[in-house]
Amino acid sequence: MIASPRMRAELKAAAVEAGILDQETLNLVDLSQGGDAAKLIRDLKTAKPHLFSVVPSAKPGPAQKRAIDMTDAEYRTEKAKLIRGVPVGMTSAERADLESRRADGPKDARQMSAEEFKAAKRKAARDSYR
């Protein structure tokens, strides 16, 4: 069935509102079913959800504290987390799990004392000659 320009416009508007990723996929809509554009798009979204973007939840994440509003200790802590690669928005339980896994593994050079670093450097040099 050939759709009228008005039907195509309504279909496109409903698809954009529903979060369609590629408007070329509107060619997949079966217009012979009839009905309004919103119903056709809902049916398409139910049948092929991968064609639509995921709408983020309305619940905002935790507010980020600006560096200028932090104390020196808070700033150093947050900067260390960024350097270590702790993802932003990670829950405290996930952060504790990540820290415990890192504690079990080999130490990073930044986490070693000067003596530990020298010993690790000597060991690496010995191992490279073997």
Sequence and secondary structure as in RCSB ss.txt:
>XXXX:A:sequence
MIASPRMRAELKAAAVEAGILDQETLNLVDLSQGGDAAKLIRDLKTAKPHLFSVVPSAKPGPAQKRAIDMTDAEY
RTEKAKLIRGVPVGMTSAERADLESRRADGPKDARQMSAEEFKAAKRKAARDSYR
>XXXX:A:secstr
    HHHHHHHHHHHHHHTBS GGGGGGS GGG S HHHHHHHHHHH GGGB     SS       GGGS HHHH
HHHHHHHHHT  TT  HHHHHHHHHHHHHS   GGGS HHHHHHHHHHHHHHHH 
